Amino acid sequence: MKNNRLKTMNCITVLDFEVGKVFQYTIGKDHLCWNPEYERCEQFLTGEGHNLSNINWMVHNNEEIIAN
């Protein structure tokens, strides 16, 4: 069941403390073979220019941002 939940994840949200911004990436729609394993996510984030030692990130399936 754990793998089924992972397959539905199509967003990565990043708190980047180095630049003081929040980033959200929609994955899966353009990357049909996306598999959100921990190592693969870190490879993706590094490829986007994030410094792994200065970020927190999570994978999820809802693009909604709650502001308050």
PDB file of N, CA, C and O in Angstrom, chain B, residues numbered from 101:
ATOM      1  N   MET B 101       0.827  -1.199   0.000  1.00  0.00           N
ATOM      2  CA  MET B 101       0.000   0.000   0.000  1.00  0.00           C
ATOM      3  C   MET B 101       0.862   1.249   0.000  1.00  0.00           C
ATOM      4  O   MET B 101       0.482   2.258  -0.595  1.00  0.00           O
ATOM      5  N   LYS B 102       1.996   1.204   0.645  1.00  0.00           N
ATOM      6  CA  LYS B 102       2.888   2.363   0.685  1.00  0.00           C
ATOM      7  C   LYS B 102       3.286   2.798  -0.722  1.00  0.00           C
ATOM      8  O   LYS B 102       3.293   3.994  -1.017  1.00  0.00           O
ATOM      9  N   ASN B 103       3.616   1.848  -1.594  1.00  0.00           N
ATOM     10  CA  ASN B 103       4.005   2.190  -2.956  1.00  0.00           C
ATOM     11  C   ASN B 103       2.882   2.838  -3.733  1.00  0.00           C
ATOM     12  O   ASN B 103       3.140   3.719  -4.554  1.00  0.00           O
ATOM     13  N   ASN B 104       1.637   2.431  -3.502  1.00  0.00           N
ATOM     14  CA  ASN B 104       0.504   3.044  -4.192  1.00  0.00           C
ATOM     15  C   ASN B 104       0.371   4.516  -3.832  1.00  0.00           C
ATOM     16  O   ASN B 104       0.066   5.339  -4.695  1.00  0.00           O
ATOM     17  N   ARG B 105       0.597   4.858  -2.565  1.00  0.00           N
ATOM     18  CA  ARG B 105       0.524   6.259  -2.160  1.00  0.00           C
ATOM     19  C   ARG B 105       1.636   7.057  -2.804  1.00  0.00           C
ATOM     20  O   ARG B 105       1.413   8.188  -3.237  1.00  0.00           O
ATOM     21  N   LEU B 106       2.825   6.494  -2.876  1.00  0.00           N
ATOM     22  CA  LEU B 106       3.941   7.210  -3.480  1.00  0.00           C
ATOM     23  C   LEU B 106       3.679   7.523  -4.942  1.00  0.00           C
ATOM     24  O   LEU B 106       4.070   8.587  -5.421  1.00  0.00           O
ATOM     25  N   LYS B 107       3.033   6.628  -5.654  1.00  0.00           N
ATOM     26  CA  LYS B 107       2.775   6.843  -7.074  1.00  0.00           C
ATOM     27  C   LYS B 107       1.827   8.009  -7.306  1.00  0.00           C
ATOM     28  O   LYS B 107       1.844   8.596  -8.388  1.00  0.00           O
ATOM     29  N   THR B 108       0.988   8.368  -6.314  1.00  0.00           N
ATOM     30  CA  THR B 108       0.058   9.469  -6.500  1.00  0.00           C
ATOM     31  C   THR B 108       0.693  10.820  -6.189  1.00  0.00           C
ATOM     32  O   THR B 108       0.093  11.859  -6.464  1.00  0.00           O
ATOM     33  N   MET B 109       1.878  10.822  -5.629  1.00  0.00           N
ATOM     34  CA  MET B 109       2.541  12.074  -5.283  1.00  0.00           C
ATOM     35  C   MET B 109       3.054  12.745  -6.553  1.00  0.00           C
ATOM     36  O   MET B 109       3.774  12.131  -7.341  1.00  0.00           O
ATOM     37  N   ASN B 110       2.680  14.005  -6.745  1.00  0.00           N
ATOM     38  CA  ASN B 110       3.114  14.684  -7.960  1.00  0.00           C
ATOM     39  C   ASN B 110       3.605  16.099  -7.709  1.00  0.00           C
ATOM     40  O   ASN B 110       3.762  16.867  -8.659  1.00  0.00           O
ATOM     41  N   CYS B 111       3.850  16.463  -6.471  1.00  0.00           N
ATOM     42  CA  CYS B 111       4.368  17.793  -6.139  1.00  0.00           C
ATOM     43  C   CYS B 111       5.522  17.672  -5.152  1.00  0.00           C
ATOM     44  O   CYS B 111       5.539  16.792  -4.292  1.00  0.00           O
ATOM     45  N   ILE B 112       6.473  18.565  -5.296  1.00  0.00           N
ATOM     46  CA  ILE B 112       7.527  18.714  -4.296  1.00  0.00           C
ATOM     47  C   ILE B 112       7.506  20.176  -3.869  1.00  0.00           C
ATOM     48  O   ILE B 112       7.590  21.074  -4.706  1.00  0.00           O
ATOM     49  N   THR B 113       7.393  20.412  -2.569  1.00  0.00           N
ATOM     50  CA  THR B 113       7.467  21.764  -2.026  1.00  0.00           C
ATOM     51  C   THR B 113       8.777  21.881  -1.258  1.00  0.00           C
ATOM     52  O   THR B 113       9.133  21.004  -0.471  1.00  0.00           O
ATOM     53  N   VAL B 114       9.486  22.976  -1.500  1.00  0.00           N
ATOM     54  CA  VAL B 114      10.815  23.177  -0.937  1.00  0.00           C
ATOM     55  C   VAL B 114      10.857  24.480  -0.159  1.00  0.00           C
ATOM     56  O   VAL B 114      10.479  25.529  -0.683  1.00  0.00           O
ATOM     57  N   LEU B 115      11.309  24.426   1.075  1.00  0.00           N
ATOM     58  CA  LEU B 115      11.639  25.631   1.836  1.00  0.00           C
ATOM     59  C   LEU B 115      13.139  25.819   1.665  1.00  0.00           C
ATOM     60  O   LEU B 115      13.932  25.045   2.200  1.00  0.00           O
ATOM     61  N   ASP B 116      13.522  26.837   0.928  1.00  0.00           N
ATOM     62  CA  ASP B 116      14.941  27.073   0.645  1.00  0.00           C
ATOM     63  C   ASP B 116      15.428  28.217   1.525  1.00  0.00           C
ATOM     64  O   ASP B 116      15.156  29.386   1.251  1.00  0.00           O
ATOM     65  N   PHE B 117      16.147  27.869   2.580  1.00  0.00           N
ATOM     66  CA  PHE B 117      16.615  28.852   3.549  1.00  0.00           C
ATOM     67  C   PHE B 117      17.769  29.685   3.005  1.00  0.00           C
ATOM     68  O   PHE B 117      18.039  30.776   3.506  1.00  0.00           O
ATOM     69  N   GLU B 118      18.444  29.181   1.991  1.00  0.00           N
ATOM     70  CA  GLU B 118      19.566  29.901   1.399  1.00  0.00           C
ATOM     71  C   GLU B 118      19.105  31.151   0.658  1.00  0.00           C
ATOM     72  O   GLU B 118      19.780  32.180   0.689  1.00  0.00           O
ATOM     73  N   VAL B 119      17.960  31.061  -0.005  1.00  0.00           N
ATOM     74  CA  VAL B 119      17.437  32.207  -0.757  1.00  0.00           C
ATOM     75  C   VAL B 119      16.187  32.805  -0.109  1.00  0.00           C
ATOM     76  O   VAL B 119      15.684  33.832  -0.565  1.00  0.00           O
ATOM     77  N   GLY B 120      15.685  32.169   0.951  1.00  0.00           N
ATOM     78  CA  GLY B 120      14.525  32.698   1.663  1.00  0.00           C
ATOM     79  C   GLY B 120      13.235  32.618   0.875  1.00  0.00           C
ATOM     80  O   GLY B 120      12.400  33.519   0.955  1.00  0.00           O
ATOM     81  N   LYS B 121      13.061  31.532   0.102  1.00  0.00           N
ATOM     82  CA  LYS B 121      11.857  31.379  -0.719  1.00  0.00           C
ATOM     83  C   LYS B 121      11.302  29.968  -0.599  1.00  0.00           C
ATOM     84  O   LYS B 121      11.995  29.030  -0.206  1.00  0.00           O
ATOM     85  N   VAL B 122      10.020  29.850  -0.955  1.00  0.00           N
ATOM     86  CA  VAL B 122       9.358  28.557  -1.035  1.00  0.00           C
ATOM     87  C   VAL B 122       9.155  28.244  -2.510  1.00  0.00           C
ATOM     88  O   VAL B 122       8.670  29.085  -3.267  1.00  0.00           O
ATOM     89  N   PHE B 123       9.526  27.039  -2.916  1.00  0.00           N
ATOM     90  CA  PHE B 123       9.363  26.601  -4.299  1.00  0.00           C
ATOM     91  C   PHE B 123       8.410  25.422  -4.323  1.00  0.00           C
ATOM     92  O   PHE B 123       8.390  24.608  -3.399  1.00  0.00           O
ATOM     93  N   GLN B 124       7.617  25.335  -5.389  1.00  0.00           N
ATOM     94  CA  GLN B 124       6.760  24.170  -5.568  1.00  0.00           C
ATOM     95  C   GLN B 124       6.912  23.686  -7.001  1.00  0.00           C
ATOM     96  O   GLN B 124       6.752  24.452  -7.952  1.00  0.00           O
ATOM     97  N   TYR B 125       7.218  22.417  -7.139  1.00  0.00           N
ATOM     98  CA  TYR B 125       7.396  21.799  -8.449  1.00  0.00           C
ATOM     99  C   TYR B 125       6.301  20.775  -8.666  1.00  0.00           C
ATOM    100  O   TYR B 125       6.040  19.940  -7.799  1.00  0.00           O
ATOM    101  N   THR B 126       5.664  20.838  -9.815  1.00  0.00           N
ATOM    102  CA  THR B 126       4.687  19.834 -10.199  1.00  0.00           C
ATOM    103  C   THR B 126       5.423  18.788 -11.019  1.00  0.00           C
ATOM    104  O   THR B 126       5.997  19.090 -12.066  1.00  0.00           O
ATOM    105  N   ILE B 127       5.400  17.572 -10.538  1.00  0.00           N
ATOM    106  CA  ILE B 127       6.117  16.475 -11.153  1.00  0.00           C
ATOM    107  C   ILE B 127       5.106  15.409 -11.536  1.00  0.00           C
ATOM    108  O   ILE B 127       4.064  15.284 -10.892  1.00  0.00           O
ATOM    109  N   GLY B 128       5.390  14.659 -12.548  1.00  0.00           N
ATOM    110  CA  GLY B 128       4.520  13.554 -12.912  1.00  0.00           C
ATOM    111  C   GLY B 128       3.755  13.834 -14.177  1.00  0.00           C
ATOM    112  O   GLY B 128       3.647  12.962 -15.038  1.00  0.00           O
ATOM    113  N   LYS B 129       3.218  15.033 -14.311  1.00  0.00           N
ATOM    114  CA  LYS B 129       2.488  15.363 -15.529  1.00  0.00           C
ATOM    115  C   LYS B 129       3.436  15.408 -16.720  1.00  0.00           C
ATOM    116  O   LYS B 129       3.100  14.917 -17.798  1.00  0.00           O
ATOM    117  N   ASP B 130       4.604  15.986 -16.536  1.00  0.00           N
ATOM    118  CA  ASP B 130       5.590  16.078 -17.603  1.00  0.00           C
ATOM    119  C   ASP B 130       6.624  14.959 -17.538  1.00  0.00           C
ATOM    120  O   ASP B 130       7.303  14.683 -18.526  1.00  0.00           O
ATOM    121  N   HIS B 131       6.743  14.326 -16.400  1.00  0.00           N
ATOM    122  CA  HIS B 131       7.724  13.268 -16.188  1.00  0.00           C
ATOM    123  C   HIS B 131       6.959  11.963 -15.935  1.00  0.00           C
ATOM    124  O   HIS B 131       6.698  11.606 -14.787  1.00  0.00           O
ATOM    125  N   LEU B 132       6.609  11.266 -16.999  1.00  0.00           N
ATOM    126  CA  LEU B 132       5.733  10.105 -16.872  1.00  0.00           C
ATOM    127  C   LEU B 132       6.367   8.978 -16.070  1.00  0.00           C
ATOM    128  O   LEU B 132       5.645   8.166 -15.491  1.00  0.00           O
ATOM    129  N   CYS B 133       7.697   8.903 -16.019  1.00  0.00           N
ATOM    130  CA  CYS B 133       8.319   7.831 -15.259  1.00  0.00           C
ATOM    131  C   CYS B 133       8.791   8.303 -13.893  1.00  0.00           C
ATOM    132  O   CYS B 133       9.691   7.693 -13.315  1.00  0.00           O
ATOM    133  N   TRP B 134       8.216   9.360 -13.369  1.00  0.00           N
ATOM    134  CA  TRP B 134       8.603   9.875 -12.045  1.00  0.00           C
ATOM    135  C   TRP B 134       8.280   8.853 -10.979  1.00  0.00           C
ATOM    136  O   TRP B 134       7.172   8.320 -10.925  1.00  0.00           O
ATOM    137  N   ASN B 135       9.250   8.585 -10.138  1.00  0.00           N
ATOM    138  CA  ASN B 135       9.083   7.709  -8.984  1.00  0.00           C
ATOM    139  C   ASN B 135       9.681   8.437  -7.799  1.00  0.00           C
ATOM    140  O   ASN B 135      10.903   8.541  -7.701  1.00  0.00           O
ATOM    141  N   PRO B 136       8.858   8.944  -6.896  1.00  0.00           N
ATOM    142  CA  PRO B 136       9.361   9.823  -5.836  1.00  0.00           C
ATOM    143  C   PRO B 136      10.110   9.112  -4.714  1.00  0.00           C
ATOM    144  O   PRO B 136       9.729   9.213  -3.548  1.00  0.00           O
ATOM    145  N   GLU B 137      11.161   8.403  -5.062  1.00  0.00           N
ATOM    146  CA  GLU B 137      12.032   7.826  -4.048  1.00  0.00           C
ATOM    147  C   GLU B 137      12.923   8.940  -3.507  1.00  0.00           C
ATOM    148  O   GLU B 137      13.209   9.916  -4.200  1.00  0.00           O
ATOM    149  N   TYR B 138      13.349   8.780  -2.277  1.00  0.00           N
ATOM    150  CA  TYR B 138      14.132   9.792  -1.578  1.00  0.00           C
ATOM    151  C   TYR B 138      15.343  10.251  -2.399  1.00  0.00           C
ATOM    152  O   TYR B 138      15.559  11.450  -2.575  1.00  0.00           O
ATOM    153  N   GLU B 139      16.124   9.300  -2.895  1.00  0.00           N
ATOM    154  CA  GLU B 139      17.336   9.636  -3.648  1.00  0.00           C
ATOM    155  C   GLU B 139      17.000  10.361  -4.944  1.00  0.00           C
ATOM    156  O   GLU B 139      17.701  11.292  -5.340  1.00  0.00           O
ATOM    157  N   ARG B 140      15.928   9.934  -5.600  1.00  0.00           N
ATOM    158  CA  ARG B 140      15.522  10.556  -6.872  1.00  0.00           C
ATOM    159  C   ARG B 140      15.062  11.991  -6.628  1.00  0.00           C
ATOM    160  O   ARG B 140      15.355  12.881  -7.427  1.00  0.00           O
ATOM    161  N   CYS B 141      14.348  12.217  -5.535  1.00  0.00           N
ATOM    162  CA  CYS B 141      13.915  13.571  -5.192  1.00  0.00           C
ATOM    163  C   CYS B 141      15.119  14.468  -4.953  1.00  0.00           C
ATOM    164  O   CYS B 141      15.147  15.606  -5.421  1.00  0.00           O
ATOM    165  N   GLU B 142      16.113  13.966  -4.229  1.00  0.00           N
ATOM    166  CA  GLU B 142      17.306  14.769  -3.975  1.00  0.00           C
ATOM    167  C   GLU B 142      18.057  15.067  -5.260  1.00  0.00           C
ATOM    168  O   GLU B 142      18.588  16.167  -5.417  1.00  0.00           O
ATOM    169  N   GLN B 143      18.115  14.118  -6.181  1.00  0.00           N
ATOM    170  CA  GLN B 143      18.747  14.363  -7.478  1.00  0.00           C
ATOM    171  C   GLN B 143      18.010  15.467  -8.230  1.00  0.00           C
ATOM    172  O   GLN B 143      18.632  16.359  -8.807  1.00  0.00           O
ATOM    173  N   PHE B 144      16.684  15.400  -8.218  1.00  0.00           N
ATOM    174  CA  PHE B 144      15.882  16.417  -8.891  1.00  0.00           C
ATOM    175  C   PHE B 144      16.136  17.791  -8.282  1.00  0.00           C
ATOM    176  O   PHE B 144      16.360  18.759  -9.008  1.00  0.00           O
ATOM    177  N   LEU B 145      16.105  17.881  -6.959  1.00  0.00           N
ATOM    178  CA  LEU B 145      16.275  19.170  -6.281  1.00  0.00           C
ATOM    179  C   LEU B 145      17.672  19.748  -6.512  1.00  0.00           C
ATOM    180  O   LEU B 145      17.822  20.955  -6.698  1.00  0.00           O
ATOM    181  N   THR B 146      18.679  18.899  -6.499  1.00  0.00           N
ATOM    182  CA  THR B 146      20.037  19.350  -6.803  1.00  0.00           C
ATOM    183  C   THR B 146      20.102  19.869  -8.233  1.00  0.00           C
ATOM    184  O   THR B 146      20.737  20.890  -8.502  1.00  0.00           O
ATOM    185  N   GLY B 147      19.448  19.169  -9.142  1.00  0.00           N
ATOM    186  CA  GLY B 147      19.400  19.600 -10.535  1.00  0.00           C
ATOM    187  C   GLY B 147      18.711  20.940 -10.726  1.00  0.00           C
ATOM    188  O   GLY B 147      19.006  21.664 -11.677  1.00  0.00           O
ATOM    189  N   GLU B 148      17.800  21.269  -9.831  1.00  0.00           N
ATOM    190  CA  GLU B 148      17.105  22.558  -9.874  1.00  0.00           C
ATOM    191  C   GLU B 148      17.915  23.662  -9.211  1.00  0.00           C
ATOM    192  O   GLU B 148      17.493  24.819  -9.198  1.00  0.00           O
ATOM    193  N   GLY B 149      19.088  23.311  -8.654  1.00  0.00           N
ATOM    194  CA  GLY B 149      19.963  24.319  -8.073  1.00  0.00           C
ATOM    195  C   GLY B 149      19.865  24.481  -6.571  1.00  0.00           C
ATOM    196  O   GLY B 149      20.462  25.401  -6.013  1.00  0.00           O
ATOM    197  N   HIS B 150      19.124  23.607  -5.903  1.00  0.00           N
ATOM    198  CA  HIS B 150      18.991  23.706  -4.452  1.00  0.00           C
ATOM    199  C   HIS B 150      20.188  23.058  -3.762  1.00  0.00           C
ATOM    200  O   HIS B 150      20.717  22.049  -4.228  1.00  0.00           O
ATOM    201  N   ASN B 151      20.605  23.649  -2.648  1.00  0.00           N
ATOM    202  CA  ASN B 151      21.659  23.107  -1.803  1.00  0.00           C
ATOM    203  C   ASN B 151      20.975  22.250  -0.741  1.00  0.00           C
ATOM    204  O   ASN B 151      20.273  22.779   0.120  1.00  0.00           O
ATOM    205  N   LEU B 152      21.172  20.949  -0.794  1.00  0.00           N
ATOM    206  CA  LEU B 152      20.443  20.029   0.086  1.00  0.00           C
ATOM    207  C   LEU B 152      20.662  20.298   1.568  1.00  0.00           C
ATOM    208  O   LEU B 152      19.821  19.937   2.391  1.00  0.00           O
ATOM    209  N   SER B 153      21.774  20.924   1.915  1.00  0.00           N
ATOM    210  CA  SER B 153      22.023  21.191   3.335  1.00  0.00           C
ATOM    211  C   SER B 153      21.283  22.433   3.831  1.00  0.00           C
ATOM    212  O   SER B 153      21.290  22.712   5.030  1.00  0.00           O
ATOM    213  N   ASN B 154      20.642  23.185   2.923  1.00  0.00           N
ATOM    214  CA  ASN B 154      19.937  24.410   3.314  1.00  0.00           C
ATOM    215  C   ASN B 154      18.464  24.406   2.933  1.00  0.00           C
ATOM    216  O   ASN B 154      17.858  25.464   2.769  1.00  0.00           O
ATOM    217  N   ILE B 155      17.888  23.214   2.791  1.00  0.00           N
ATOM    218  CA  ILE B 155      16.467  23.139   2.436  1.00  0.00           C
ATOM    219  C   ILE B 155      15.758  22.105   3.297  1.00  0.00           C
ATOM    220  O   ILE B 155      16.381  21.212   3.871  1.00  0.00           O
ATOM    221  N   ASN B 156      14.445  22.245   3.370  1.00  0.00           N
ATOM    222  CA  ASN B 156      13.523  21.206   3.822  1.00  0.00           C
ATOM    223  C   ASN B 156      12.559  21.001   2.671  1.00  0.00           C
ATOM    224  O   ASN B 156      12.188  21.962   1.996  1.00  0.00           O
ATOM    225  N   TRP B 157      12.152  19.774   2.438  1.00  0.00           N
ATOM    226  CA  TRP B 157      11.253  19.499   1.321  1.00  0.00           C
ATOM    227  C   TRP B 157      10.291  18.377   1.677  1.00  0.00           C
ATOM    228  O   TRP B 157      10.537  17.578   2.580  1.00  0.00           O
ATOM    229  N   MET B 158       9.193  18.343   0.941  1.00  0.00           N
ATOM    230  CA  MET B 158       8.237  17.251   1.095  1.00  0.00           C
ATOM    231  C   MET B 158       7.593  16.955  -0.249  1.00  0.00           C
ATOM    232  O   MET B 158       7.464  17.832  -1.103  1.00  0.00           O
ATOM    233  N   VAL B 159       7.195  15.713  -0.416  1.00  0.00           N
ATOM    234  CA  VAL B 159       6.488  15.261  -1.614  1.00  0.00           C
ATOM    235  C   VAL B 159       5.034  15.087  -1.215  1.00  0.00           C
ATOM    236  O   VAL B 159       4.735  14.544  -0.151  1.00  0.00           O
ATOM    237  N   HIS B 160       4.125  15.551  -2.077  1.00  0.00           N
ATOM    238  CA  HIS B 160       2.697  15.457  -1.763  1.00  0.00           C
ATOM    239  C   HIS B 160       1.896  15.442  -3.046  1.00  0.00           C
ATOM    240  O   HIS B 160       2.459  15.561  -4.134  1.00  0.00           O
ATOM    241  N   ASN B 161       0.583  15.297  -2.930  1.00  0.00           N
ATOM    242  CA  ASN B 161      -0.252  15.177  -4.126  1.00  0.00           C
ATOM    243  C   ASN B 161      -1.256  16.304  -4.299  1.00  0.00           C
ATOM    244  O   ASN B 161      -2.119  16.217  -5.172  1.00  0.00           O
ATOM    245  N   ASN B 162      -1.174  17.351  -3.503  1.00  0.00           N
ATOM    246  CA  ASN B 162      -2.129  18.446  -3.598  1.00  0.00           C
ATOM    247  C   ASN B 162      -1.366  19.744  -3.815  1.00  0.00           C
ATOM    248  O   ASN B 162      -0.515  20.105  -3.001  1.00  0.00           O
ATOM    249  N   GLU B 163      -1.662  20.454  -4.909  1.00  0.00           N
ATOM    250  CA  GLU B 163      -0.957  21.685  -5.233  1.00  0.00           C
ATOM    251  C   GLU B 163      -1.425  22.889  -4.430  1.00  0.00           C
ATOM    252  O   GLU B 163      -0.837  23.966  -4.532  1.00  0.00           O
ATOM    253  N   GLU B 164      -2.471  22.724  -3.636  1.00  0.00           N
ATOM    254  CA  GLU B 164      -3.029  23.840  -2.875  1.00  0.00           C
ATOM    255  C   GLU B 164      -2.027  24.369  -1.853  1.00  0.00           C
ATOM    256  O   GLU B 164      -1.354  23.601  -1.165  1.00  0.00           O
ATOM    257  N   ILE B 165      -1.941  25.696  -1.768  1.00  0.00           N
ATOM    258  CA  ILE B 165      -1.122  26.346  -0.748  1.00  0.00           C
ATOM    259  C   ILE B 165      -2.063  27.052   0.207  1.00  0.00           C
ATOM    260  O   ILE B 165      -2.884  27.865  -0.218  1.00  0.00           O
ATOM    261  N   ILE B 166      -1.952  26.750   1.494  1.00  0.00           N
ATOM    262  CA  ILE B 166      -2.808  27.371   2.502  1.00  0.00           C
ATOM    263  C   ILE B 166      -2.029  28.517   3.115  1.00  0.00           C
ATOM    264  O   ILE B 166      -0.959  28.311   3.689  1.00  0.00           O
ATOM    265  N   ALA B 167      -2.559  29.720   2.994  1.00  0.00           N
ATOM    266  CA  ALA B 167      -1.837  30.919   3.425  1.00  0.00           C
ATOM    267  C   ALA B 167      -2.087  31.305   4.877  1.00  0.00           C
ATOM    268  O   ALA B 167      -1.287  32.043   5.453  1.00  0.00           O
ATOM    269  N   ASN B 168      -3.152  30.839   5.478  1.00  0.00           N
ATOM    270  CA  ASN B 168      -3.393  31.169   6.893  1.00  0.00           C
ATOM    271  C   ASN B 168      -4.112  30.070   7.600  1.00  0.00           C
ATOM    272  O   ASN B 168      -4.393  30.185   8.793  1.00  0.00           O
TER     273      ASN B 168
END
